[in-house]
Amino acid sequence: MRLAALPLLLVAALAACGSRNVQAETRSARAPIPAPDWRAIATPDDRERLRGWRTAWIEGVRKAQANGHGAVIAREGALLDPDAAIDWRNPPPGDYRCRVIKVGAKTRGMLDYVAYPAFTCRIRQEGALMSFAKMTGSQRPLGHFLPYVGQRMVFLGTLQLGDEPRALQYGRDRERDMAGVVERIGEHRWRLVLPYPHFESTIDIVELLPADTRA
Protein backbone atom coordinates (compact mmCIF):
# COMPACT_ATOMS: atom_id res chain seq x y z
CA MET A 1 0.00 0.00 0.00
CA ARG A 2 1.49 3.31 -1.05
CA LEU A 3 0.39 5.97 1.40
CA ALA A 4 -2.11 8.56 0.23
CA ALA A 5 -0.83 10.92 2.94
CA LEU A 6 2.39 11.68 1.10
CA PRO A 7 2.27 15.50 1.22
CA LEU A 8 2.68 17.77 -1.77
CA LEU A 9 5.57 19.42 0.01
CA LEU A 10 7.28 16.06 0.30
CA VAL A 11 6.76 15.37 -3.38
CA ALA A 12 8.32 18.74 -4.17
CA ALA A 13 11.24 18.06 -1.85
CA LEU A 14 11.91 14.71 -3.47
CA ALA A 15 11.71 16.30 -6.90
CA ALA A 16 14.26 18.89 -5.85
CA CYS A 17 16.56 16.19 -4.55
CA GLY A 18 16.14 14.35 -7.82
CA SER A 19 16.97 17.41 -9.94
CA ARG A 20 20.13 18.02 -7.95
CA ASN A 21 21.21 14.45 -8.60
CA VAL A 22 20.48 14.27 -12.35
CA GLN A 23 24.14 14.54 -13.32
CA ALA A 24 25.20 12.11 -10.60
CA GLU A 25 22.59 9.60 -11.76
CA THR A 26 23.84 9.96 -15.31
CA ARG A 27 27.21 8.77 -14.05
CA SER A 28 25.66 6.06 -11.92
CA ALA A 29 22.09 4.81 -12.36
CA ARG A 30 22.25 3.39 -8.86
CA ALA A 31 23.00 6.67 -7.09
CA PRO A 32 20.54 6.94 -4.16
CA ILE A 33 18.28 9.97 -3.73
CA PRO A 34 18.63 11.29 -0.17
CA ALA A 35 15.58 11.72 2.03
CA PRO A 36 14.33 15.33 2.23
CA ASP A 37 14.90 17.51 5.29
CA TRP A 38 11.88 17.23 7.59
CA ARG A 39 12.20 20.93 8.47
CA ALA A 40 11.26 21.84 4.90
CA ILE A 41 8.06 19.78 5.19
CA ALA A 42 6.75 20.19 8.76
CA THR A 43 4.20 22.89 9.45
CA PRO A 44 5.09 25.61 12.00
CA ASP A 45 2.63 24.03 14.44
CA ASP A 46 4.31 20.64 14.15
CA ARG A 47 7.80 22.05 14.50
CA GLU A 48 6.60 23.62 17.76
CA ARG A 49 5.13 20.33 18.96
CA LEU A 50 8.33 18.47 18.15
CA ARG A 51 10.41 20.98 20.08
CA GLY A 52 8.22 20.35 23.12
CA TRP A 53 8.17 16.54 23.04
CA ARG A 54 9.97 16.12 26.37
CA THR A 55 7.88 18.80 28.10
CA ALA A 56 4.73 17.03 26.89
CA TRP A 57 6.04 13.72 28.20
CA ILE A 58 6.79 15.04 31.69
CA GLU A 59 3.51 16.93 31.82
CA GLY A 60 1.47 13.90 30.74
CA VAL A 61 3.17 11.51 33.16
CA ARG A 62 2.74 13.97 36.02
CA LYS A 63 -1.01 14.15 35.36
CA ALA A 64 -1.30 10.37 35.19
CA GLN A 65 0.72 9.82 38.36
CA ALA A 66 -1.34 12.39 40.24
CA ASN A 67 -4.46 10.40 39.38
CA GLY A 68 -3.22 7.04 40.58
CA HIS A 69 -1.46 5.58 37.53
CA GLY A 70 2.10 5.69 38.86
CA ALA A 71 2.40 1.93 39.33
CA VAL A 72 1.28 0.99 35.81
CA ILE A 73 3.60 3.62 34.34
CA ALA A 74 6.51 2.16 36.28
CA ARG A 75 5.65 -1.37 35.07
CA GLU A 76 5.96 -0.26 31.44
CA GLY A 77 9.66 0.37 32.03
CA ALA A 78 11.60 1.65 29.02
CA LEU A 79 8.48 2.29 26.95
CA LEU A 80 7.40 5.22 29.13
CA ASP A 81 10.89 6.39 30.12
CA PRO A 82 11.79 9.50 28.10
CA ASP A 83 15.50 8.69 28.42
CA ALA A 84 15.37 5.04 27.32
CA ALA A 85 16.44 5.48 23.66
CA ILE A 86 19.41 3.39 22.52
CA ASP A 87 21.59 3.43 19.38
CA TRP A 88 19.44 3.84 16.30
CA ARG A 89 18.76 1.02 13.87
CA ASN A 90 16.09 1.25 11.17
CA PRO A 91 13.02 -0.89 11.88
CA PRO A 92 12.84 -3.59 9.20
CA PRO A 93 9.95 -3.42 6.73
CA GLY A 94 6.98 -5.60 7.59
CA ASP A 95 3.98 -5.88 9.88
CA TYR A 96 4.15 -4.73 13.50
CA ARG A 97 2.15 -5.04 16.68
CA CYS A 98 1.41 -1.44 17.72
CA ARG A 99 0.19 -0.74 21.22
CA VAL A 100 -1.03 2.82 21.83
CA ILE A 101 -0.81 4.40 25.29
CA LYS A 102 -2.39 7.82 25.87
CA VAL A 103 -1.00 9.71 28.86
CA GLY A 104 -2.33 12.87 30.53
CA ALA A 105 -5.87 13.99 29.76
CA LYS A 106 -6.08 16.91 27.38
CA THR A 107 -9.32 18.20 28.90
CA ARG A 108 -11.21 17.69 32.15
CA GLY A 109 -13.34 14.57 32.28
CA MET A 110 -11.05 12.46 30.10
CA LEU A 111 -8.85 9.64 31.35
CA ASP A 112 -5.23 10.35 32.28
CA TYR A 113 -4.02 6.92 31.25
CA VAL A 114 -5.41 4.62 28.57
CA ALA A 115 -3.58 1.58 27.12
CA TYR A 116 -5.14 -0.06 24.08
CA PRO A 117 -4.63 -3.64 22.89
CA ALA A 118 -2.13 -4.08 20.08
CA PHE A 119 -3.23 -3.23 16.56
CA THR A 120 -1.57 -4.13 13.27
CA CYS A 121 0.77 -1.55 11.74
CA ARG A 122 2.98 -1.73 8.67
CA ILE A 123 6.36 -0.25 7.81
CA ARG A 124 7.49 -0.13 4.18
CA GLN A 125 10.69 1.04 2.54
CA GLU A 126 9.78 3.44 -0.25
CA GLY A 127 13.01 4.58 -1.88
CA ALA A 128 14.72 6.99 0.50
CA LEU A 129 11.74 6.98 2.86
CA MET A 130 10.12 4.64 5.35
CA SER A 131 6.33 4.73 5.41
CA PHE A 132 4.25 3.88 8.46
CA ALA A 133 0.56 3.02 8.65
CA LYS A 134 -1.71 1.73 11.39
CA MET A 135 -3.88 -0.75 9.50
CA THR A 136 -6.79 -1.24 11.89
CA GLY A 137 -8.76 0.69 14.50
CA SER A 138 -10.89 3.83 14.49
CA GLN A 139 -7.86 6.16 14.59
CA ARG A 140 -5.17 5.29 12.05
CA PRO A 141 -1.97 7.36 11.82
CA LEU A 142 -0.10 7.11 8.54
CA GLY A 143 2.86 8.98 7.17
CA HIS A 144 6.64 8.76 6.87
CA PHE A 145 9.75 8.47 9.02
CA LEU A 146 12.37 11.09 8.12
CA PRO A 147 15.97 11.59 9.30
CA TYR A 148 16.28 13.71 12.43
CA VAL A 149 19.21 14.24 14.80
CA GLY A 150 20.98 11.72 17.01
CA GLN A 151 19.29 8.46 17.96
CA ARG A 152 15.85 9.12 16.51
CA MET A 153 13.79 9.91 13.43
CA VAL A 154 10.85 12.25 12.82
CA PHE A 155 7.36 11.08 11.93
CA LEU A 156 5.13 13.36 9.85
CA GLY A 157 1.71 12.16 8.81
CA THR A 158 -2.02 12.49 9.17
CA LEU A 159 -4.82 10.81 11.11
CA GLN A 160 -7.38 8.75 9.25
CA LEU A 161 -10.65 8.23 11.13
CA GLY A 162 -13.42 5.65 11.14
CA ASP A 163 -14.41 4.30 7.74
CA GLU A 164 -12.71 7.04 5.71
CA PRO A 165 -11.37 5.41 2.52
CA ARG A 166 -8.43 7.82 2.17
CA ALA A 167 -6.34 10.03 4.39
CA LEU A 168 -5.98 13.78 3.99
CA GLN A 169 -2.70 15.09 2.69
CA TYR A 170 -0.35 16.34 5.38
CA GLY A 171 -0.70 20.09 5.93
CA ARG A 172 -4.31 20.38 4.74
CA ASP A 173 -6.00 20.03 8.13
CA ARG A 174 -4.16 21.11 11.27
CA GLU A 175 -6.37 18.92 13.45
CA ARG A 176 -5.40 15.82 11.48
CA ASP A 177 -1.67 16.54 11.10
CA MET A 178 0.57 14.35 13.24
CA ALA A 179 4.20 14.84 14.26
CA GLY A 180 6.41 12.76 16.50
CA VAL A 181 9.79 11.23 17.14
CA VAL A 182 10.71 7.59 16.56
CA GLU A 183 13.21 5.92 18.88
CA ARG A 184 14.68 2.47 19.36
CA ILE A 185 14.32 1.14 22.92
CA GLY A 186 15.30 -2.53 22.55
CA GLU A 187 16.92 -5.06 20.25
CA HIS A 188 13.71 -5.39 18.23
CA ARG A 189 11.60 -2.67 19.82
CA TRP A 190 10.81 0.90 18.79
CA ARG A 191 8.40 3.60 19.91
CA LEU A 192 6.62 6.45 18.19
CA VAL A 193 6.21 9.42 20.52
CA LEU A 194 3.48 11.93 19.59
CA PRO A 195 3.59 15.09 21.73
CA TYR A 196 0.49 17.25 22.18
CA PRO A 197 -1.85 15.37 19.86
CA HIS A 198 -4.93 17.36 18.88
CA PHE A 199 -7.28 14.87 20.53
CA GLU A 200 -7.68 13.37 24.01
CA SER A 201 -4.20 13.31 25.56
CA THR A 202 -1.04 15.25 26.33
CA ILE A 203 1.22 12.65 24.76
CA ASP A 204 0.73 9.36 22.93
CA ILE A 205 3.35 6.61 22.94
CA VAL A 206 3.06 3.84 20.35
CA GLU A 207 5.08 0.66 20.99
CA LEU A 208 6.33 -0.95 17.76
CA LEU A 209 7.16 -4.66 17.86
CA PRO A 210 7.71 -6.76 14.71
CA ALA A 211 4.74 -9.09 14.32
CA ASP A 212 6.99 -12.17 14.42
CA THR A 213 8.62 -11.10 17.72
CA ARG A 214 7.48 -12.92 20.82
CA ALA A 215 5.57 -10.72 23.28
Beta strands, then each sheet from edge to edge (+ up, - down):
strand 1: 94-105
strand 2: 113-115
strand 3: 119-126
strand 4: 129-134
strand 5: 139-147
strand 6: 152-161
strand 7: 177-186
strand 8: 189-195
strand 9: 201-210
sheet 1: 2+ 1- 3+ 4- 5+ 6- 7+ 8- 9+
end
